[in-house]
Amino acid sequence: MTPSGGRPAAYWNRRRRNQGAKLRHAIAPTLIVTATRGFELSRAVYRHNQLVKHGVDAPLHVWDGLFHGFFYNPDVPESRDCYDVIVRFFDHHLTS
């Protein structure tokens, strides 16, 4: 048996497209928030690219020069900006 199971490439391409459509409907819109000094930046960008590739609404917001979890500290001015982004995201997706 061949690695492709003896099936033509068109079969596998169609199957991938169908899985992408299922994924698009299975995953809720996803807000990704990170910062340039956060250890998760690379993974957040990768995840964002994968979600967008499959048609998922996944806005990515990156704050420059800040650390992981910066928005947990309300005294950081950028935290308030982040809160605004989060509120707008939920307002948009929970009211429509």
N, CA, C and O atoms as a CHARMM CRD file, in Angstrom:
* protein
*
  384
    1    1 MET  N      0.84500  -1.17200   0.00000 PROA 1      0.00000
    2    1 MET  CA     0.00000   0.00000   0.00000 PROA 1      0.00000
    3    1 MET  C      0.89900   1.24700   0.00000 PROA 1      0.00000
    4    1 MET  O      1.93300   1.25500   0.66900 PROA 1      0.00000
    5    2 THR  N      0.53400   2.25800  -0.71200 PROA 2      0.00000
    6    2 THR  CA     1.33100   3.48400  -0.80400 PROA 2      0.00000
    7    2 THR  C      1.08800   4.35200   0.43100 PROA 2      0.00000
    8    2 THR  O      0.09500   4.16500   1.13400 PROA 2      0.00000
    9    3 PRO  N      2.00700   5.31700   0.70300 PROA 3      0.00000
   10    3 PRO  CA     1.82300   6.19200   1.85900 PROA 3      0.00000
   11    3 PRO  C      0.48900   6.94500   1.82000 PROA 3      0.00000
   12    3 PRO  O     -0.07300   7.26500   2.86700 PROA 3      0.00000
   13    4 SER  N     -0.00800   7.22300   0.63700 PROA 4      0.00000
   14    4 SER  CA    -1.27300   7.95900   0.54000 PROA 4      0.00000
   15    4 SER  C     -2.46800   7.01700   0.55200 PROA 4      0.00000
   16    4 SER  O     -3.59900   7.44500   0.32400 PROA 4      0.00000
   17    5 GLY  N     -2.22500   5.74100   0.81600 PROA 5      0.00000
   18    5 GLY  CA    -3.32300   4.78300   0.86200 PROA 5      0.00000
   19    5 GLY  C     -3.84700   4.44300  -0.51800 PROA 5      0.00000
   20    5 GLY  O     -4.95000   3.91400  -0.65600 PROA 5      0.00000
   21    6 GLY  N     -3.06600   4.74200  -1.53500 PROA 6      0.00000
   22    6 GLY  CA    -3.48400   4.43800  -2.89500 PROA 6      0.00000
   23    6 GLY  C     -4.52400   5.40100  -3.43800 PROA 6      0.00000
   24    6 GLY  O     -5.08000   5.16600  -4.51000 PROA 6      0.00000
   25    7 ARG  N     -4.79300   6.46700  -2.72900 PROA 7      0.00000
   26    7 ARG  CA    -5.80600   7.42600  -3.16000 PROA 7      0.00000
   27    7 ARG  C     -5.14500   8.59700  -3.88000 PROA 7      0.00000
   28    7 ARG  O     -4.01000   8.95300  -3.56400 PROA 7      0.00000
   29    8 PRO  N     -5.82700   9.19000  -4.82600 PROA 8      0.00000
   30    8 PRO  CA    -5.24000  10.31900  -5.56200 PROA 8      0.00000
   31    8 PRO  C     -5.10800  11.56600  -4.68400 PROA 8      0.00000
   32    8 PRO  O     -5.80900  11.72900  -3.68500 PROA 8      0.00000
   33    9 ALA  N     -4.19300  12.42900  -5.08800 PROA 9      0.00000
   34    9 ALA  CA    -3.93200  13.66200  -4.32500 PROA 9      0.00000
   35    9 ALA  C     -5.19600  14.50300  -4.18800 PROA 9      0.00000
   36    9 ALA  O     -5.38900  15.14900  -3.15800 PROA 9      0.00000
   37   10 ALA  N     -6.05500  14.51100  -5.19600 PROA 10     0.00000
   38   10 ALA  CA    -7.28800  15.30600  -5.13300 PROA 10     0.00000
   39   10 ALA  C     -8.15300  14.87700  -3.94900 PROA 10     0.00000
   40   10 ALA  O     -8.80300  15.71200  -3.32000 PROA 10     0.00000
   41   11 TYR  N     -8.16100  13.59000  -3.64700 PROA 11     0.00000
   42   11 TYR  CA    -8.93100  13.08900  -2.50600 PROA 11     0.00000
   43   11 TYR  C     -8.42700  13.72700  -1.21200 PROA 11     0.00000
   44   11 TYR  O     -9.21100  14.21700  -0.39900 PROA 11     0.00000
   45   12 TRP  N     -7.09000  13.71000  -1.03500 PROA 12     0.00000
   46   12 TRP  CA    -6.51000  14.24200   0.19900 PROA 12     0.00000
   47   12 TRP  C     -6.67400  15.75200   0.28800 PROA 12     0.00000
   48   12 TRP  O     -6.89900  16.28900   1.37300 PROA 12     0.00000
   49   13 ASN  N     -6.56400  16.44600  -0.85100 PROA 13     0.00000
   50   13 ASN  CA    -6.77100  17.89800  -0.84600 PROA 13     0.00000
   51   13 ASN  C     -8.20600  18.24200  -0.45600 PROA 13     0.00000
   52   13 ASN  O     -8.43500  19.16400   0.32700 PROA 13     0.00000
   53   14 ARG  N     -9.16300  17.50700  -0.99600 PROA 14     0.00000
   54   14 ARG  CA   -10.56800  17.73300  -0.66300 PROA 14     0.00000
   55   14 ARG  C    -10.81100  17.45000   0.82200 PROA 14     0.00000
   56   14 ARG  O    -11.54200  18.17600   1.49500 PROA 14     0.00000
   57   15 ARG  N    -10.19200  16.39500   1.30900 PROA 15     0.00000
   58   15 ARG  CA   -10.36100  16.02800   2.71900 PROA 15     0.00000
   59   15 ARG  C     -9.79700  17.12100   3.63300 PROA 15     0.00000
   60   15 ARG  O    -10.40700  17.46300   4.64500 PROA 15     0.00000
   61   16 ARG  N     -8.62500  17.67100   3.27000 PROA 16     0.00000
   62   16 ARG  CA    -8.04200  18.75900   4.06000 PROA 16     0.00000
   63   16 ARG  C     -8.94700  19.98500   4.06300 PROA 16     0.00000
   64   16 ARG  O     -9.12200  20.62300   5.10100 PROA 16     0.00000
   65   17 ARG  N     -9.52300  20.31900   2.90800 PROA 17     0.00000
   66   17 ARG  CA   -10.43100  21.46800   2.83400 PROA 17     0.00000
   67   17 ARG  C    -11.64800  21.25000   3.71800 PROA 17     0.00000
   68   17 ARG  O    -12.08000  22.16600   4.41700 PROA 17     0.00000
   69   18 ASN  N    -12.20100  20.04900   3.69300 PROA 18     0.00000
   70   18 ASN  CA   -13.36900  19.74300   4.52300 PROA 18     0.00000
   71   18 ASN  C    -13.02100  19.83600   6.00100 PROA 18     0.00000
   72   18 ASN  O    -13.81800  20.33500   6.79500 PROA 18     0.00000
   73   19 GLN  N    -11.83600  19.35900   6.37700 PROA 19     0.00000
   74   19 GLN  CA   -11.42900  19.44800   7.78100 PROA 19     0.00000
   75   19 GLN  C    -11.25000  20.90000   8.19700 PROA 19     0.00000
   76   19 GLN  O    -11.58200  21.27400   9.32200 PROA 19     0.00000
   77   20 GLY  N    -10.72200  21.72100   7.28500 PROA 20     0.00000
   78   20 GLY  CA   -10.56500  23.15300   7.58000 PROA 20     0.00000
   79   20 GLY  C    -11.91100  23.81400   7.81300 PROA 20     0.00000
   80   20 GLY  O    -12.04700  24.64600   8.71000 PROA 20     0.00000
   81   21 ALA  N    -12.91400  23.45200   7.00800 PROA 21     0.00000
   82   21 ALA  CA   -14.25600  24.00800   7.18100 PROA 21     0.00000
   83   21 ALA  C    -14.84000  23.57000   8.51600 PROA 21     0.00000
   84   21 ALA  O    -15.47400  24.37000   9.20400 PROA 21     0.00000
   85   22 LYS  N    -14.63700  22.31300   8.89100 PROA 22     0.00000
   86   22 LYS  CA   -15.13600  21.83300  10.18100 PROA 22     0.00000
   87   22 LYS  C    -14.44400  22.55900  11.32200 PROA 22     0.00000
   88   22 LYS  O    -15.07900  22.92400  12.31100 PROA 22     0.00000
   89   23 LEU  N    -13.14000  22.76800  11.18200 PROA 23     0.00000
   90   23 LEU  CA   -12.38000  23.45300  12.21600 PROA 23     0.00000
   91   23 LEU  C    -12.87500  24.88500  12.37800 PROA 23     0.00000
   92   23 LEU  O    -13.01900  25.37500  13.49800 PROA 23     0.00000
   93   24 ARG  N    -13.13100  25.55000  11.26500 PROA 24     0.00000
   94   24 ARG  CA   -13.58000  26.93700  11.28900 PROA 24     0.00000
   95   24 ARG  C    -14.88000  27.06000  12.09400 PROA 24     0.00000
   96   24 ARG  O    -15.06600  28.04100  12.81300 PROA 24     0.00000
   97   25 HSD  N    -15.77000  26.08600  11.98200 PROA 25     0.00000
   98   25 HSD  CA   -17.04500  26.13700  12.69200 PROA 25     0.00000
   99   25 HSD  C    -16.93100  25.60300  14.11100 PROA 25     0.00000
  100   25 HSD  O    -17.79800  25.87400  14.94200 PROA 25     0.00000
  101   26 ALA  N    -15.87600  24.84800  14.40200 PROA 26     0.00000
  102   26 ALA  CA   -15.73300  24.23000  15.72000 PROA 26     0.00000
  103   26 ALA  C    -15.00700  25.13300  16.71500 PROA 26     0.00000
  104   26 ALA  O    -15.16500  24.96900  17.92500 PROA 26     0.00000
  105   27 ILE  N    -14.21700  26.07900  16.22300 PROA 27     0.00000
  106   27 ILE  CA   -13.42400  26.92100  17.11700 PROA 27     0.00000
  107   27 ILE  C    -14.04600  28.31100  17.18000 PROA 27     0.00000
  108   27 ILE  O    -14.27800  28.95300  16.15600 PROA 27     0.00000
  109   28 ALA  N    -14.30800  28.75400  18.38500 PROA 28     0.00000
  110   28 ALA  CA   -14.88100  30.08300  18.59600 PROA 28     0.00000
  111   28 ALA  C    -13.84400  31.14800  18.27200 PROA 28     0.00000
  112   28 ALA  O    -12.64600  30.86300  18.28500 PROA 28     0.00000
  113   29 PRO  N    -14.27700  32.36300  17.98500 PROA 29     0.00000
  114   29 PRO  CA   -13.32000  33.44500  17.80200 PROA 29     0.00000
  115   29 PRO  C    -12.38000  33.49600  19.00300 PROA 29     0.00000
  116   29 PRO  O    -12.79900  33.32000  20.14700 PROA 29     0.00000
  117   30 THR  N    -11.10900  33.73900  18.71900 PROA 30     0.00000
  118   30 THR  CA   -10.07800  33.64400  19.74000 PROA 30     0.00000
  119   30 THR  C     -9.24500  34.91600  19.77900 PROA 30     0.00000
  120   30 THR  O     -8.63600  35.29000  18.77700 PROA 30     0.00000
  121   31 LEU  N     -9.21500  35.57400  20.91500 PROA 31     0.00000
  122   31 LEU  CA    -8.39400  36.76100  21.09200 PROA 31     0.00000
  123   31 LEU  C     -7.05000  36.32800  21.65800 PROA 31     0.00000
  124   31 LEU  O     -6.99100  35.63500  22.67400 PROA 31     0.00000
  125   32 ILE  N     -5.98200  36.73400  21.00500 PROA 32     0.00000
  126   32 ILE  CA    -4.63400  36.38600  21.46100 PROA 32     0.00000
  127   32 ILE  C     -3.93000  37.67200  21.87800 PROA 32     0.00000
  128   32 ILE  O     -3.76900  38.59500  21.07900 PROA 32     0.00000
  129   33 VAL  N     -3.51400  37.71900  23.14200 PROA 33     0.00000
  130   33 VAL  CA    -2.83300  38.88500  23.70500 PROA 33     0.00000
  131   33 VAL  C     -1.47000  38.42700  24.20500 PROA 33     0.00000
  132   33 VAL  O     -1.36400  37.42600  24.91500 PROA 33     0.00000
  133   34 THR  N     -0.42700  39.16600  23.83000 PROA 34     0.00000
  134   34 THR  CA     0.92500  38.82600  24.26600 PROA 34     0.00000
  135   34 THR  C      1.77300  40.09100  24.28600 PROA 34     0.00000
  136   34 THR  O      1.29000  41.18200  23.98400 PROA 34     0.00000
  137   35 ALA  N      3.03300  39.93100  24.64200 PROA 35     0.00000
  138   35 ALA  CA     3.96500  41.05900  24.68600 PROA 35     0.00000
  139   35 ALA  C      5.31600  40.59700  24.15000 PROA 35     0.00000
  140   35 ALA  O      5.61500  39.40300  24.13400 PROA 35     0.00000
  141   36 THR  N      6.12600  41.55700  23.71300 PROA 36     0.00000
  142   36 THR  CA     7.38800  41.19700  23.05800 PROA 36     0.00000
  143   36 THR  C      8.40600  40.56800  24.00200 PROA 36     0.00000
  144   36 THR  O      9.31400  39.87500  23.54200 PROA 36     0.00000
  145   37 ARG  N      8.28200  40.78700  25.29300 PROA 37     0.00000
  146   37 ARG  CA     9.20800  40.16500  26.23600 PROA 37     0.00000
  147   37 ARG  C      8.61000  38.93700  26.91700 PROA 37     0.00000
  148   37 ARG  O      9.22200  38.34900  27.80900 PROA 37     0.00000
  149   38 GLY  N      7.42200  38.56100  26.49200 PROA 38     0.00000
  150   38 GLY  CA     6.78900  37.37200  27.05200 PROA 38     0.00000
  151   38 GLY  C      7.35800  36.12100  26.40800 PROA 38     0.00000
  152   38 GLY  O      7.61700  36.09800  25.20400 PROA 38     0.00000
  153   39 PHE  N      7.55100  35.09300  27.19900 PROA 39     0.00000
  154   39 PHE  CA     8.11500  33.84100  26.67000 PROA 39     0.00000
  155   39 PHE  C      7.19200  33.19500  25.64500 PROA 39     0.00000
  156   39 PHE  O      7.64000  32.36900  24.85000 PROA 39     0.00000
  157   40 GLU  N      5.92000  33.55400  25.64900 PROA 40     0.00000
  158   40 GLU  CA     4.93400  32.91300  24.78400 PROA 40     0.00000
  159   40 GLU  C      4.75900  33.60900  23.43900 PROA 40     0.00000
  160   40 GLU  O      3.92500  33.18300  22.64100 PROA 40     0.00000
  161   41 LEU  N      5.50700  34.64900  23.17000 PROA 41     0.00000
  162   41 LEU  CA     5.30200  35.42900  21.94300 PROA 41     0.00000
  163   41 LEU  C      5.37000  34.56900  20.69100 PROA 41     0.00000
  164   41 LEU  O      4.46400  34.61700  19.85900 PROA 41     0.00000
  165   42 SER  N      6.42000  33.78900  20.54600 PROA 42     0.00000
  166   42 SER  CA     6.58100  32.97600  19.34700 PROA 42     0.00000
  167   42 SER  C      5.41200  32.00800  19.18000 PROA 42     0.00000
  168   42 SER  O      4.88500  31.85400  18.07900 PROA 42     0.00000
  169   43 ARG  N      5.01500  31.37000  20.24600 PROA 43     0.00000
  170   43 ARG  CA     3.91300  30.40800  20.19100 PROA 43     0.00000
  171   43 ARG  C      2.58800  31.10500  19.89200 PROA 43     0.00000
  172   43 ARG  O      1.74200  30.55700  19.18500 PROA 43     0.00000
  173   44 ALA  N      2.40700  32.30700  20.42600 PROA 44     0.00000
  174   44 ALA  CA     1.18000  33.05800  20.16600 PROA 44     0.00000
  175   44 ALA  C      1.07600  33.42000  18.68600 PROA 44     0.00000
  176   44 ALA  O      0.00400  33.31100  18.09200 PROA 44     0.00000
  177   45 VAL  N      2.17700  33.84500  18.09700 PROA 45     0.00000
  178   45 VAL  CA     2.18400  34.17700  16.66900 PROA 45     0.00000
  179   45 VAL  C      1.92200  32.92900  15.83600 PROA 45     0.00000
  180   45 VAL  O      1.16300  32.97500  14.86700 PROA 45     0.00000
  181   46 TYR  N      2.54400  31.81800  16.20700 PROA 46     0.00000
  182   46 TYR  CA     2.31500  30.56000  15.48700 PROA 46     0.00000
  183   46 TYR  C      0.84200  30.14800  15.56400 PROA 46     0.00000
  184   46 TYR  O      0.23500  29.79700  14.55200 PROA 46     0.00000
  185   47 ARG  N      0.27600  30.19500  16.77100 PROA 47     0.00000
  186   47 ARG  CA    -1.12200  29.80600  16.95200 PROA 47     0.00000
  187   47 ARG  C     -2.03900  30.71700  16.14800 PROA 47     0.00000
  188   47 ARG  O     -2.98800  30.24900  15.51800 PROA 47     0.00000
  189   48 HSD  N     -1.75700  32.01100  16.16900 PROA 48     0.00000
  190   48 HSD  CA    -2.54500  32.97000  15.39200 PROA 48     0.00000
  191   48 HSD  C     -2.52100  32.60500  13.90900 PROA 48     0.00000
  192   48 HSD  O     -3.56400  32.58400  13.25600 PROA 48     0.00000
  193   49 ASN  N     -1.33200  32.31700  13.37800 PROA 49     0.00000
  194   49 ASN  CA    -1.21800  31.95100  11.96500 PROA 49     0.00000
  195   49 ASN  C     -2.01500  30.69700  11.64300 PROA 49     0.00000
  196   49 ASN  O     -2.66000  30.62700  10.59700 PROA 49     0.00000
  197   50 GLN  N     -1.97800  29.71500  12.52000 PROA 50     0.00000
  198   50 GLN  CA    -2.71800  28.46600  12.28200 PROA 50     0.00000
  199   50 GLN  C     -4.22500  28.70900  12.30300 PROA 50     0.00000
  200   50 GLN  O     -4.94700  28.18200  11.45700 PROA 50     0.00000
  201   51 LEU  N     -4.69400  29.48500  13.23900 PROA 51     0.00000
  202   51 LEU  CA    -6.12600  29.76800  13.31700 PROA 51     0.00000
  203   51 LEU  C     -6.60600  30.54100  12.09500 PROA 51     0.00000
  204   51 LEU  O     -7.63500  30.21100  11.50700 PROA 51     0.00000
  205   52 VAL  N     -5.85500  31.57200  11.71700 PROA 52     0.00000
  206   52 VAL  CA    -6.23400  32.38300  10.55300 PROA 52     0.00000
  207   52 VAL  C     -6.20500  31.54300   9.28200 PROA 52     0.00000
  208   52 VAL  O     -7.06600  31.69100   8.41500 PROA 52     0.00000
  209   53 LYS  N     -5.22000  30.66700   9.17400 PROA 53     0.00000
  210   53 LYS  CA    -5.11600  29.79300   7.99400 PROA 53     0.00000
  211   53 LYS  C     -6.38800  28.96100   7.81600 PROA 53     0.00000
  212   53 LYS  O     -6.77300  28.63300   6.69300 PROA 53     0.00000
  213   54 HSD  N     -7.02900  28.62500   8.92600 PROA 54     0.00000
  214   54 HSD  CA    -8.24300  27.81100   8.87000 PROA 54     0.00000
  215   54 HSD  C     -9.51100  28.65800   8.93900 PROA 54     0.00000
  216   54 HSD  O    -10.60500  28.12900   9.13500 PROA 54     0.00000
  217   55 GLY  N     -9.36500  29.95900   8.77900 PROA 55     0.00000
  218   55 GLY  CA   -10.52800  30.82700   8.70400 PROA 55     0.00000
  219   55 GLY  C    -11.15400  31.22200  10.02000 PROA 55     0.00000
  220   55 GLY  O    -12.27800  31.72300  10.04200 PROA 55     0.00000
  221   56 VAL  N    -10.45400  31.01100  11.11700 PROA 56     0.00000
  222   56 VAL  CA   -10.97800  31.37000  12.43600 PROA 56     0.00000
  223   56 VAL  C    -10.69300  32.84900  12.68400 PROA 56     0.00000
  224   56 VAL  O     -9.60400  33.33700  12.38100 PROA 56     0.00000
  225   57 ASP  N    -11.67400  33.55800  13.23500 PROA 57     0.00000
  226   57 ASP  CA   -11.48200  34.95800  13.60700 PROA 57     0.00000
  227   57 ASP  C    -10.58300  34.97900  14.84000 PROA 57     0.00000
  228   57 ASP  O    -11.01200  34.60500  15.93200 PROA 57     0.00000
  229   58 ALA  N     -9.33600  35.41500  14.66400 PROA 58     0.00000
  230   58 ALA  CA    -8.36200  35.36200  15.76100 PROA 58     0.00000
  231   58 ALA  C     -7.46200  36.59400  15.74100 PROA 58     0.00000
  232   58 ALA  O     -6.33600  36.53600  15.24800 PROA 58     0.00000
  233   59 PRO  N     -7.95800  37.71200  16.27800 PROA 59     0.00000
  234   59 PRO  CA    -7.09700  38.89500  16.32400 PROA 59     0.00000
  235   59 PRO  C     -5.90900  38.68900  17.27400 PROA 59     0.00000
  236   59 PRO  O     -6.03700  38.08200  18.33700 PROA 59     0.00000
  237   60 LEU  N     -4.77100  39.20600  16.86200 PROA 60     0.00000
  238   60 LEU  CA    -3.54300  39.12000  17.65200 PROA 60     0.00000
  239   60 LEU  C     -3.13700  40.53100  18.05900 PROA 60     0.00000
  240   60 LEU  O     -3.01400  41.41500  17.21200 PROA 60     0.00000
  241   61 HSD  N     -2.93000  40.73900  19.35400 PROA 61     0.00000
  242   61 HSD  CA    -2.48000  42.03300  19.87200 PROA 61     0.00000
  243   61 HSD  C     -1.17900  41.81400  20.63500 PROA 61     0.00000
  244   61 HSD  O     -1.11600  41.01100  21.56700 PROA 61     0.00000
  245   62 VAL  N     -0.13900  42.54400  20.22300 PROA 62     0.00000
  246   62 VAL  CA     1.18500  42.41600  20.83600 PROA 62     0.00000
  247   62 VAL  C      1.59600  43.78000  21.37800 PROA 62     0.00000
  248   62 VAL  O      1.61100  44.76900  20.64600 PROA 62     0.00000
  249   63 TRP  N      1.93000  43.82400  22.67100 PROA 63     0.00000
  250   63 TRP  CA     2.39800  45.05600  23.28200 PROA 63     0.00000
  251   63 TRP  C      3.91700  45.03000  23.34600 PROA 63     0.00000
  252   63 TRP  O      4.52200  44.05500  23.79200 PROA 63     0.00000
  253   64 ASP  N      4.52000  46.12500  22.88900 PROA 64     0.00000
  254   64 ASP  CA     5.97100  46.20900  22.77200 PROA 64     0.00000
  255   64 ASP  C      6.63400  46.47700  24.12000 PROA 64     0.00000
  256   64 ASP  O      6.20500  47.34800  24.87600 PROA 64     0.00000
  257   65 GLY  N      7.68300  45.71500  24.40400 PROA 65     0.00000
  258   65 GLY  CA     8.52200  45.94400  25.57600 PROA 65     0.00000
  259   65 GLY  C      7.93600  45.47500  26.89100 PROA 65     0.00000
  260   65 GLY  O      8.51700  45.72900  27.94600 PROA 65     0.00000
  261   66 LEU  N      6.80500  44.80000  26.85500 PROA 66     0.00000
  262   66 LEU  CA     6.19500  44.34900  28.10300 PROA 66     0.00000
  263   66 LEU  C      6.44600  42.87100  28.33900 PROA 66     0.00000
  264   66 LEU  O      6.92600  42.16600  27.45200 PROA 66     0.00000
  265   67 PHE  N      6.12700  42.41300  29.51200 PROA 67     0.00000
  266   67 PHE  CA     6.43800  41.07200  29.99000 PROA 67     0.00000
  267   67 PHE  C      5.19800  40.18200  29.96000 PROA 67     0.00000
  268   67 PHE  O      4.08700  40.66000  29.73300 PROA 67     0.00000
  269   68 HSD  N      5.39400  38.91500  30.18500 PROA 68     0.00000
  270   68 HSD  CA     4.29700  37.95000  30.23900 PROA 68     0.00000
  271   68 HSD  C      3.30700  38.33800  31.33600 PROA 68     0.00000
  272   68 HSD  O      3.70000  38.61300  32.47000 PROA 68     0.00000
  273   69 GLY  N      2.04200  38.35700  30.99400 PROA 69     0.00000
  274   69 GLY  CA     1.00600  38.64600  31.97500 PROA 69     0.00000
  275   69 GLY  C      0.95600  40.09500  32.42900 PROA 69     0.00000
  276   69 GLY  O      0.45800  40.38600  33.51700 PROA 69     0.00000
  277   70 PHE  N      1.46500  41.00500  31.61200 PROA 70     0.00000
  278   70 PHE  CA     1.51500  42.42000  31.99400 PROA 70     0.00000
  279   70 PHE  C      0.14600  42.96000  32.38400 PROA 70     0.00000
  280   70 PHE  O      0.05500  43.86000  33.21900 PROA 70     0.00000
  281   71 PHE  N     -0.90400  42.43400  31.80200 PROA 71     0.00000
  282   71 PHE  CA    -2.24800  42.97500  32.03700 PROA 71     0.00000
  283   71 PHE  C     -2.80800  42.59400  33.40900 PROA 71     0.00000
  284   71 PHE  O     -3.88000  43.06700  33.78900 PROA 71     0.00000
  285   72 TYR  N     -2.09500  41.74600  34.15400 PROA 72     0.00000
  286   72 TYR  CA    -2.53300  41.43700  35.52200 PROA 72     0.00000
  287   72 TYR  C     -2.24200  42.58700  36.48600 PROA 72     0.00000
  288   72 TYR  O     -2.77900  42.63300  37.59300 PROA 72     0.00000
  289   73 ASN  N     -1.39200  43.50800  36.05300 PROA 73     0.00000
  290   73 ASN  CA    -1.04800  44.65400  36.88700 PROA 73     0.00000
  291   73 ASN  C     -1.80700  45.87900  36.37200 PROA 73     0.00000
  292   73 ASN  O     -1.40700  46.45900  35.36300 PROA 73     0.00000
  293   74 PRO  N     -2.88400  46.28500  37.03300 PROA 74     0.00000
  294   74 PRO  CA    -3.68000  47.41100  36.54000 PROA 74     0.00000
  295   74 PRO  C     -2.95300  48.75000  36.60800 PROA 74     0.00000
  296   74 PRO  O     -3.42900  49.73500  36.04500 PROA 74     0.00000
  297   75 ASP  N     -1.80000  48.80400  37.29300 PROA 75     0.00000
  298   75 ASP  CA    -1.04400  50.05200  37.36400 PROA 75     0.00000
  299   75 ASP  C     -0.22100  50.31000  36.10400 PROA 75     0.00000
  300   75 ASP  O      0.25400  51.42500  35.88700 PROA 75     0.00000
  301   76 VAL  N     -0.05600  49.30400  35.29100 PROA 76     0.00000
  302   76 VAL  CA     0.66000  49.47500  34.01500 PROA 76     0.00000
  303   76 VAL  C     -0.32000  50.11000  33.02600 PROA 76     0.00000
  304   76 VAL  O     -1.37700  49.53500  32.76300 PROA 76     0.00000
  305   77 PRO  N      0.00600  51.28100  32.47400 PROA 77     0.00000
  306   77 PRO  CA    -0.94400  51.96600  31.57700 PROA 77     0.00000
  307   77 PRO  C     -1.40500  51.09100  30.40200 PROA 77     0.00000
  308   77 PRO  O     -2.56000  51.16900  29.98300 PROA 77     0.00000
  309   78 GLU  N     -0.51500  50.27600  29.88500 PROA 78     0.00000
  310   78 GLU  CA    -0.88300  49.42600  28.75800 PROA 78     0.00000
  311   78 GLU  C     -1.92400  48.37200  29.15300 PROA 78     0.00000
  312   78 GLU  O     -2.63300  47.84000  28.29900 PROA 78     0.00000
  313   79 SER  N     -2.00500  48.08000  30.43900 PROA 79     0.00000
  314   79 SER  CA    -3.02100  47.13000  30.90100 PROA 79     0.00000
  315   79 SER  C     -4.41400  47.65600  30.59400 PROA 79     0.00000
  316   79 SER  O     -5.28900  46.90000  30.17300 PROA 79     0.00000
  317   80 ARG  N     -4.61500  48.92100  30.79900 PROA 80     0.00000
  318   80 ARG  CA    -5.93400  49.51400  30.51700 PROA 80     0.00000
  319   80 ARG  C     -6.24200  49.43800  29.02600 PROA 80     0.00000
  320   80 ARG  O     -7.38600  49.20200  28.63700 PROA 80     0.00000
  321   81 ASP  N     -5.22300  49.63800  28.19200 PROA 81     0.00000
  322   81 ASP  CA    -5.41900  49.47900  26.74500 PROA 81     0.00000
  323   81 ASP  C     -5.82500  48.04900  26.42600 PROA 81     0.00000
  324   81 ASP  O     -6.71300  47.81000  25.60700 PROA 81     0.00000
  325   82 CYS  N     -5.17300  47.11200  27.07500 PROA 82     0.00000
  326   82 CYS  CA    -5.47800  45.70200  26.86600 PROA 82     0.00000
  327   82 CYS  C     -6.90500  45.38700  27.31500 PROA 82     0.00000
  328   82 CYS  O     -7.62400  44.65100  26.63900 PROA 82     0.00000
  329   83 TYR  N     -7.31200  45.94500  28.45800 PROA 83     0.00000
  330   83 TYR  CA    -8.68000  45.72600  28.93900 PROA 83     0.00000
  331   83 TYR  C     -9.68900  46.23100  27.91400 PROA 83     0.00000
  332   83 TYR  O    -10.71300  45.59100  27.67300 PROA 83     0.00000
  333   84 ASP  N     -9.39400  47.38700  27.31100 PROA 84     0.00000
  334   84 ASP  CA   -10.29300  47.93200  26.28400 PROA 84     0.00000
  335   84 ASP  C    -10.41000  46.98100  25.10000 PROA 84     0.00000
  336   84 ASP  O    -11.50300  46.77100  24.57200 PROA 84     0.00000
  337   85 VAL  N     -9.28400  46.40500  24.68100 PROA 85     0.00000
  338   85 VAL  CA    -9.29900  45.44800  23.56700 PROA 85     0.00000
  339   85 VAL  C    -10.15000  44.23500  23.93200 PROA 85     0.00000
  340   85 VAL  O    -10.94200  43.76000  23.11800 PROA 85     0.00000
  341   86 ILE  N     -9.98600  43.73900  25.14800 PROA 86     0.00000
  342   86 ILE  CA   -10.73800  42.56400  25.59200 PROA 86     0.00000
  343   86 ILE  C    -12.23500  42.86300  25.63500 PROA 86     0.00000
  344   86 ILE  O    -13.04800  42.06100  25.17500 PROA 86     0.00000
  345   87 VAL  N    -12.59300  44.01900  26.19000 PROA 87     0.00000
  346   87 VAL  CA   -14.00600  44.39000  26.28400 PROA 87     0.00000
  347   87 VAL  C    -14.61600  44.53500  24.89800 PROA 87     0.00000
  348   87 VAL  O    -15.71900  44.04400  24.65800 PROA 87     0.00000
  349   88 ARG  N    -13.91300  45.20500  23.97400 PROA 88     0.00000
  350   88 ARG  CA   -14.43000  45.35800  22.60000 PROA 88     0.00000
  351   88 ARG  C    -14.59200  44.00400  21.92000 PROA 88     0.00000
  352   88 ARG  O    -15.56000  43.78200  21.19300 PROA 88     0.00000
  353   89 PHE  N    -13.64200  43.09800  22.15500 PROA 89     0.00000
  354   89 PHE  CA   -13.71600  41.76100  21.55900 PROA 89     0.00000
  355   89 PHE  C    -14.98000  41.03800  22.03600 PROA 89     0.00000
  356   89 PHE  O    -15.72600  40.48500  21.22800 PROA 89     0.00000
  357   90 PHE  N    -15.21300  41.04500  23.34900 PROA 90     0.00000
  358   90 PHE  CA   -16.39300  40.36100  23.87400 PROA 90     0.00000
  359   90 PHE  C    -17.68100  41.08200  23.49600 PROA 90     0.00000
  360   90 PHE  O    -18.68500  40.43500  23.19800 PROA 90     0.00000
  361   91 ASP  N    -17.66700  42.39800  23.50400 PROA 91     0.00000
  362   91 ASP  CA   -18.85800  43.13500  23.05400 PROA 91     0.00000
  363   91 ASP  C    -19.23100  42.74800  21.63300 PROA 91     0.00000
  364   91 ASP  O    -20.39800  42.51300  21.32300 PROA 91     0.00000
  365   92 HSD  N    -18.23400  42.68700  20.78900 PROA 92     0.00000
  366   92 HSD  CA   -18.47800  42.35200  19.38300 PROA 92     0.00000
  367   92 HSD  C    -18.99900  40.92100  19.21600 PROA 92     0.00000
  368   92 HSD  O    -19.95700  40.68800  18.47900 PROA 92     0.00000
  369   93 HSD  N    -18.37500  39.98000  19.89100 PROA 93     0.00000
  370   93 HSD  CA   -18.70200  38.57000  19.66700 PROA 93     0.00000
  371   93 HSD  C    -19.86000  38.04100  20.51100 PROA 93     0.00000
  372   93 HSD  O    -20.46300  37.02700  20.16200 PROA 93     0.00000
  373   94 LEU  N    -20.17300  38.70400  21.59800 PROA 94     0.00000
  374   94 LEU  CA   -21.28700  38.22000  22.41900 PROA 94     0.00000
  375   94 LEU  C    -22.59300  38.93200  22.13300 PROA 94     0.00000
  376   94 LEU  O    -23.65700  38.46600  22.54000 PROA 94     0.00000
  377   95 THR  N    -22.52500  40.05600  21.43700 PROA 95     0.00000
  378   95 THR  CA   -23.74700  40.79200  21.13300 PROA 95     0.00000
  379   95 THR  C    -24.20000  40.63800  19.68800 PROA 95     0.00000
  380   95 THR  O    -25.27900  41.10100  19.31900 PROA 95     0.00000
  381   96 SER  N    -23.37500  39.98500  18.86900 PROA 96     0.00000
  382   96 SER  CA   -23.77100  39.84000  17.45100 PROA 96     0.00000
  383   96 SER  C    -24.31600  38.46800  17.16300 PROA 96     0.00000
  384   96 SER  O    -24.69200  38.18000  16.02700 PROA 96     0.00000
